[in-house]
């Protein structure tokens, strides 16, 4: 993966470079699924944490849970979640925008004083498209997009997952897996706003 390709993964549509990784252990919670799907989502998180060399815990001392997944049928259901409006500013206007756009997913990141990720909220409206996806594929794809703050267009043209040839199994693309591992290397910063960061990531990939 070239430095230019890496840079594109963290360059937003407005042209700004914005990278962040989790600055604290991940404490997940999942709403709106049965026990079987819950196990699949938590399994995907565990696999991603292991890949990154990060940590997963039961409880965050400040927030309780800091990676929250919400599965639901209609956006208006979010307005009925107790205290969610305290965690997500302008929730009502956000819900309206997502309804108008007929979106089926949305994620929000919150950051600590050092610029690292301290919380993420993942909203999934289970429309026909998402409902047709195997739980393992959906969970892994969402966790990949939550482990780093990627560009808003990072996976628009090519998904982070790929099918194993001749099988139904879906795996994380090796180049994306290597990039995540490099991003969590202890020598790398938890936050970056300069494109030169992509050069450092490229160097870590070559070193690996």
C-alpha positions in Angstrom: 0.0 0.0 0.0 1.5 3.3 -1.1 1.6 6.4 1.1 -0.9 8.0 -1.2 -3.3 5.1 -0.8 -2.9 5.3 3.0 -3.5 9.0 3.0 -6.7 8.6 1.1 -8.1 6.4 3.8 -7.9 9.3 6.3 -8.5 12.3 4.0 -12.0 13.6 4.4 -14.1 14.9 1.5 -13.3 18.5 2.6 -9.6 17.7 2.0 -8.6 17.6 5.6 -6.5 14.7 7.0 -7.9 13.3 10.2 -6.7 10.1 11.9 -7.6 8.8 15.4 -7.4 5.5 17.2 -8.8 4.4 20.5 -6.9 6.0 23.4 -8.5 3.7 26.1 -9.7 0.1 26.4 -12.9 -0.6 24.5 -15.9 -1.5 26.6 -18.7 -2.5 24.2 -22.5 -2.8 24.6 -25.0 -3.9 22.0 -28.7 -3.0 21.9 -31.5 -4.5 19.8 -30.2 -8.0 19.0 -30.7 -11.5 20.3 -28.0 -13.4 22.2 -26.7 -15.2 19.1 -26.1 -11.9 17.3 -24.7 -10.4 20.4 -22.0 -13.1 20.6 -21.2 -12.5 16.9 -20.7 -8.7 17.4 -18.6 -9.2 20.6 -16.5 -11.8 18.8 -15.8 -9.4 16.0 -14.7 -6.8 18.5 -12.5 -9.2 20.3 -10.8 -10.2 17.0 -10.3 -6.6 16.0 -8.8 -5.7 19.4 -6.4 -8.6 19.2 -5.3 -7.6 15.7 -4.7 -4.1 16.9 -2.9 -5.2 20.1 -5.4 -3.1 22.0 -7.5 -3.9 25.1 -11.2 -4.8 25.7 -12.8 -4.5 29.1 -16.2 -5.0 30.7 -16.6 -1.4 31.9 -15.1 2.0 31.1 -14.6 3.9 34.4 -15.9 7.2 33.0 -18.7 6.1 30.6 -19.5 2.6 31.6 -19.7 1.5 28.0 -17.8 3.4 25.3 -18.5 1.5 22.1 -22.3 1.3 21.7 -24.1 -0.5 18.9 -27.8 0.2 18.3 -29.8 -2.1 15.9 -33.3 -1.0 15.1 -36.0 -0.8 12.4 -36.7 2.9 12.2 -34.7 6.0 13.0 -37.4 7.4 15.3 -36.7 4.5 17.7 -33.5 6.4 18.8 -35.7 9.2 20.2 -37.2 6.7 22.6 -33.8 5.5 24.1 -33.5 6.9 27.6 -30.8 9.6 28.0 -29.4 9.0 24.5 -30.0 12.7 23.7 -27.5 13.5 26.5 -24.9 11.4 24.8 -25.6 12.5 21.2 -26.0 16.3 20.7 -29.0 17.4 18.7 -30.3 13.9 18.4 -33.7 14.9 17.0 -32.2 16.9 14.2 -29.7 14.1 13.4 -32.6 11.6 13.2 -34.5 13.9 10.8 -31.4 14.2 8.6 -30.9 10.5 8.5 -34.5 9.8 7.8 -34.5 12.3 4.9 -31.4 10.7 3.5 -32.9 7.2 3.9 -29.6 6.2 5.6 -29.2 2.8 7.0 -26.1 3.4 9.2 -24.3 6.2 11.0 -21.5 6.4 13.5 -20.3 9.1 15.8 -16.9 9.4 17.6 -16.1 11.3 20.7 -12.5 12.2 21.6 -10.3 12.6 24.6 -8.1 15.6 25.4 -5.2 14.0 23.4 -7.4 13.5 20.3 -7.7 9.8 20.7 -11.1 8.1 20.4 -12.8 7.7 23.8 -16.3 6.7 22.6 -18.2 5.7 19.5 -21.9 5.2 18.8 -22.9 3.0 15.9 -26.5 3.2 14.6 -27.8 0.5 12.2 -31.2 0.7 10.7 -31.9 -2.8 9.6 -33.4 -2.2 6.2 -33.7 -4.8 3.5 -30.0 -4.3 2.5 -28.5 -4.7 6.0 -31.0 -7.5 6.9 -29.8 -9.6 4.0 -26.2 -9.5 5.2 -24.9 -12.4 7.3 -24.5 -11.4 10.9 -20.7 -12.1 10.8 -20.2 -9.9 7.8 -22.3 -7.0 9.1 -20.6 -7.2 12.5 -17.0 -7.4 11.2 -17.6 -4.6 8.7 -19.0 -2.3 11.4 -16.2 -3.1 13.9 -13.5 -2.4 11.3 -15.1 1.1 10.7 -15.2 1.7 14.5 -11.6 0.7 15.4 -10.2 3.8 13.7 -11.6 7.1 12.5 -11.4 6.6 8.8 -12.3 9.1 6.1 -16.0 9.5 5.4 -15.3 8.1 1.9 -12.7 5.4 2.9 -14.7 2.4 1.8 -17.1 4.0 -0.6 -15.6 2.3 -3.7 -14.1 -0.9 -2.1 -15.3 -2.6 1.1 -12.8 -3.5 3.9 -13.9 -7.1 3.7 -13.4 -9.7 1.0 -14.7 -13.2 0.2 -12.4 -16.1 0.5 -12.1 -17.6 -3.1 -14.3 -20.6 -3.5 -15.9 -20.2 -0.1 -18.8 -18.2 1.5 -16.5 -17.0 4.2 -15.8 -13.2 4.4 -12.5 -12.0 5.9 -10.9 -8.6 6.6 -8.7 -7.6 3.6 -5.1 -8.3 4.5 -4.0 -4.8 3.5 -6.6 -3.2 5.8 -5.6 -5.6 8.6 -2.0 -4.6 8.2 -2.9 -0.9 8.2 -4.9 -1.3 11.4 -2.0 -3.1 13.1 0.4 -0.4 12.0 -1.9 2.4 13.2 -1.9 0.8 16.7 1.9 0.4 16.8 3.0 2.0 20.2 5.4 4.3 18.4 2.6 5.8 16.3 0.5 8.8 17.6 -3.1 8.3 18.7 -4.2 11.3 16.7 -2.9 13.0 13.6 -4.0 15.9 11.4 -1.0 16.1 9.1 -0.8 13.9 5.9 2.9 13.1 6.8 1.3 10.6 9.2 0.5 8.5 6.2 4.2 8.3 5.4 4.9 7.0 8.9 2.2 4.4 8.6 3.7 3.3 5.3 7.1 2.9 6.9 5.5 0.8 9.7 3.9 -1.4 7.0 7.2 -1.9 5.3 8.9 -2.6 8.6 6.3 -5.3 9.4 
